[in-house]
Amino acid sequence: MIQAEIVSIGDELLIGQVVNTNASWMADALHQAGIEVGHIAAISDTKESIIQALKAASSRANIVLITGGLGPTNDDITKEVLTQYFDGELYFHEPSFRQIERLFGSRNIPITPVNRAQAEIPTSCTPIHNAHGTAPGMWFEKDGTDYFSMPGVPFEMRAMIQEQIIPRILEKHQVGSILHKTILTHGVGESYLAELINEWESSLPTHINLAYLPQPGIVRLRLSGKGSSKDTLEEEIQHYSQRLHDLIPHLIFGYGTESMEEVVGKLLKSKGKSLSTAESCTGGYIAHLLSSMAGSSSFYKGSVVSYADDVKTNSLGVAKELIEEHGAVSQQVVESMALGAQKSLNSDYAIATSGIAGPDGGSPEKPVGTVWIAMAGPDGVQSELLKLGEHRGRNIRRSALAALNMLRLKLTV
């Protein structure tokens, strides 16, 4: 199986000014084509850094993808360095200049000498047409390794990858298949989940690997397989995925890029049910998640963000006595909030949150991270106590996911 390496050139990547989304996108595109990526490097705009990166890549990879430094300004030195490294010299490439003329003409922009110089490319490369920009791509071959240099502008680079570079790689190299399947879980932490599925994980064949990808409230499990037959690999991954689902059905809420709110939304729509929310400690975050989805108005009624106690009383009908006796962060109050939202917003279901998100406001009896969630439905109300940490943002996120998951489990019964 061939090995690819990605080299991203640009000081802006190293100082944190720009996130290297190009490398992430390229890695995904290569894997989809069955090309394994073994290394990703971000380097500065200097001759020494570029040459060192190319030498290092040549010892590890058959394919090297390079982005950045092909612009028209003085700090764009990639083409000059590549010309020297691959023993070439610059010449004027007429087809590339015609592309510049076409692009500038369509925008009624005059061509400057600097722009004209972008049509100069090394004699040691095969030019790659840039249908969306002025800097042509370049394909070099040296000692059995293919090097593809592309602009750093995302939409220019992506078109080159999809339309020209990957097809050329597949034509020249025989590749296998690389498949991934991501299984989304909620309800237990990474270490406890690993114990639950240890026997299943141990049964995986050597060409299928499992990765744990935790984030607040969710643990993603990624199955990655390599093989010569895509169909066989798909069958194997589906087999082991189904075995995992049979083992922990209550913990798996979705697959791939699905979100918890999308899964809950689909369930509500399929059952013709409606939802409302009453939020205290989450401050409208659940409402944001739900209303961010196109078409959510078909099942989501709205929210009461009852941050203050008088809003809980006046808008949701929570009795003052409940708050005085048990406190706003309590089972009694959060259940009353859920019932109040269900009634006032006339929904089939309502979920509510009340807690101490932090970083202050806690007490020995109710420390930061104490959160009550509740769900009201046609057959009554239920609630759950969460004991979270001290990070406000994570507490809000985990509380929202837990409340939505409570509803998901109810809808899947």
N, C-alpha and C positions, 0 to 999 in steps of 0.2 A: 504494500500500500504506500502510495506516495505521501510525502510529508511537506506541508506548506509552512511558510513563516511570513508574518506581517511586520513591516517596518513603517512606522508613522513618523514623518519628519516635521518638526515644528516646535520652536521654543514655547509657543503658547500652550502646548500640551504638557510641558514640564513644569510650568509655573502655575498650573491650575486655572488658567484663563479660559481654556476650552476643554470640554470633556471629549475624550477620544471615542466618539460614537462610530466613526468610520471603521475602526478595527473590530468593534463588536459586530457591526453589520457584515463586514467581509468574512469574519469567522463563521457566522451563521450561514452565509451564502455558500461558502466552501464546504461546510459540513453537509448541507443539503445536497450538494453534488457528489458526496462521497469522498471528499478530500480532507484529510485530517490536518488540523493546525497544531503544530507542536510548540510554537513560540510566537509571542507578540512583543515587539519592542517599540518604544517611543524615544526618539533621539532629537538632539538639537540641530539647528541649521548651521552646522559647520562641516567642512570638508573631512576633518579627522573623524568625526562621529559617524558620518555616512559611510566612509570607507571601512571603518572598524565593524559597523553593523553588517555590511555586505560580506565581509570576510567571515564573520561569525556565522551568518546565515548560510553561507555556502557549505559549511562543514556539517550542517544539520538538515538542510532542506533540499528538496528537488524543485520546489516552487517558491519564489520570493515575490511578494506583492508589496510595492512601495507607493506611498501616497505623500503628497506635499512637495512644496518647493519648486513648482513648475510655472509659477506666475510670472508677470512681466517686470517685476521690480528687482532692485539690486540685491535684496535679501533672499531671493529665490535662486539658489545655487545648485539645486539637484541636477539639472540637465548638464551643467558644466562639469560637475564631479563625475557623473555617469559617463560622459564622453571620454574623460581621461581614464577612468577605471576600466572601461571596455575597449580601450585603444582605438578610439575613433576620432573623427573631427567633424565639426558642424558643417552642414550644407543646407541650402535653401530648398525646402520641400514644397513644391508648388501646390499639391492637393491640400496641404494644411493651410496654406495662405488663402486659397479659394474659400475654405471654410471660414476663416477670419473675415474675409471680404463679405461673405454672405451674411454672417452674424452681425457685423457692424452696419452693413447696409440696411438690414431690416430694422435697425434701431436708429438709423440716421446719425451715426457717430463716425467722425473721421478717424482713419487709421494713422497712428503715429509710428515713428521708427521703432519704438519699444514694442508695440504690438506686432509689427512686421517681424521682429526678431523671434517671436514665438514660433514662427514657421520654420525656424532653423532647428534641425535635429541631427543626432549623431549618425555617421555613416555605418556604425556598428550595430544599429538597431533596425528592427522592423517597425514601422510606424503603426500606431493604432488610432483609427479615426475617432475624433471627439465630436459627436454630433450636437453636443449641447454647450460647447465652450470653445475657447481659443487655443488651449494648450493640448497638443496631441499627446497620446500615450506612447510609450516606447517598450518594445519587447527585445530583451537581450538574451543571448544564450552563451554560457561559458562553463566548461568542464562538467557538462551534464546537468547543470542547473538553469532553469528558466527564470528570468527576472522581468517583472512587469511594473513599469513606473507609470503612475496615474496622477492626475490633479487631486488636490485635497478637497475640492468642492464636492459635497456629497452627491448631488444629483448627477454630476458629470462622471464621478467615479462609479456610481452604481450602474449606470447604463453601460459603461465599458465592461464591468465585471459580468453582467448578465448577458449582454449581447455579443461580446467578443472574446473576453479572456477565458471564462469558464469553458465555452465551446472549444477554444483552441487547446486548452489543457486536456479536455476529455478526448479530443481527437489524437493527441500525441501520446497520452499516458493511459494505461489501463488502471482504472480505479475500482474499488469495491463499493460497498454501501455502508453508510453510517446513519443510524437511526436513533432518535431520542424520543422518549415519552416521559412527560412530567405528570406526576400524580400529586394532587394537592390535598394536604391533610390539615385538620384543625382539632384541637382538643387536648393534645398532650405535647410535651416538649421533646426535643430531639433525642435526648439520651433514653427517655422512657420508651419512645417510639422504637428506637433501635433494639431495645430488649424485646419488645412485642413481636418484632418481625425478624429476629435474629435467625431463626431456623429457616424461614423463607429466603432470606438474603444468602444464607450459606448454600442454598440449593441452586443458585444462579450459575449458569455455565461460565467458563472463563472469558468468553467473548462478549458477555453482557455484564456491565458494571452498574453499581448503584451509587449515587451521590446524594448526600443530605444537604439541602439548601434552606436553612432556617431564616425566618424573618419574624418580626413581632406578630404573634398570634397564629402563624402558619409555618408548617414545615413542608417544603416541596421535596419530593423524591423523584430523582431523574434517572430513568433507566436508559443506558447508552449501549448500543450494540454495534458490532462491526462484523461484516461477512461479505461473501462474494455474491450471494443471492438476496436481493432486496425483499422478494416475496417471502422467502423462508425466514428472514430476519423479522419481518413484520409479524409473521405468525408466532414466532417465539416470544417476542416482546409482548404481544397481546396475551399469550398464554400466561406468562408470569405476572402481567398486570392483573388479569382476572383472578389468579390465585391470591394476589395481595388483597384485592377487593373482597374476596370471600373471607379473608382472615380478619380484616378490620373495616367492615363496611360502614360502621358508624363514624369513623374518623376521616374517611375520604369524602370530600365535598365536590371535587371537580378534577379536570385534567387540562394540561397545556397552559394556556394563558387566561383561562376563565378566572373571574374574580368571585368572591363570595356573594357580592351584591347581584352579579349577573345570574348566578345559580339560583338565588332566592327569587329574583325577578321572573325567571323562566318558570319556576314552580308555581308562583302566584298566578301568572298568566294562564298556564295550562289548566289550573284548577278554577279559574274565574274568580279568584279571591282578591280582596283589597287589603292594603296595609297603611297604617299611620304610625307615627313615632312621637315619643315624648322624651326629650333629652335634657339632662342636667349636666353631668360632668363631661359628656361628649360634645356639648355645645353646638349641636347641629351637624356634626360630622357624619352621622348615619344618614341624615337627610341629604347631605352633599353627595355621598356615595350613590344613593338611590336615584336622585334627580340628575346625576351626571350621565345616566344611561338614556339613550334615545328611546322614546316610546314608554318611558316609565310612568307617564301620566295614566296609562291604561290600568295600572294596579296600585300606584302610590298616591294616597290622598293628600298627605302633607304632614307637618310637624309642629309641635309646640316646644320651643326651646325654653324650658322653665328653669332658668339658672337661679333665679331668686325665689325664695319661699312663697312670696305673695303671688307669683305667677303660677306656682303649683296649685295654690288655693283658688285663685280667681279664674284661671283658664282651664284647669284640669279637674277642679272640684275636690282636691285633696283636703281633708278636714284639718283645720289648724291643730286640733287636739292630737292627731297622729304625729304631726311634726314636733309638737311640744313634748310629747311623751317618748317618742322613739328616735327623733332626729330625722333630718332630711335624708341622710344616708342610712336607710333601713329597709328591711323587707316590706314592712307595712306601707311605707310611703311609695316605694317604687312600684308595688303592685297596684296601689291606688292611682298612680300616674298612668300606668298602662290601661287600666279600666277607664280612666277619664278620657284618654286620647281615643280609645275605641268608641266611646259614646259620643264625644263632642265632634269628632271627625267622621263618624258614621262608617267605620271600616270593619271588615271581618276580623282582622288581626291588628294588634298594636304592640310595639315593643318599646320599653322604657329603660333609661339608665339613670342612676344616681350614685355618685361616689366622690372620692377625694383624689383628684388626678395628680395633685402635687404642683410644685415641689414642697409647698407648705400646706398648712391647714389640717394636718393630722393630729391625732391624740393617742394616748396609750391604748384606749379602747378601740379607736378606729384610726389606725395609722394610714399614712399616705399609701395609695394603692388599693384601699378598700372600696369595692364597687359592687353595687347590687344591680342586677339586670332582671327584667320581668317581661313576660309575654302574656297578653290577654287574647283569648280566642273564643270561638263559639261554645266551647265546653269549659270555660273558666280561665283562671289565671295561674301561672306558675312563675317561680323566681329562682335565682341562683346567686350565691355570693362568690365574688372573685377576690383573690388576694394577689395583687399585682406588685410591681416594683415602685421605684421612686421617680422614674422618668415620665414626665407629663405627656409628651408626645406618644410614647409607646403605650402608656396606659389608656389614652383616648382611642388609639388604633385597636388595641386588643379588646377593649370593652365593646367597641362597635362590632367587631367581628364575632365576638361571643354572643352578642344579642341577635345578630343576623343568623348565626349558626343554630341558636335555640329555635328560631322559627323554621329554619331549613329542616331540622330533625323532625319537627312537628308535621311539616308538610310531606315528608317522605314516609311517614308511618303507613 
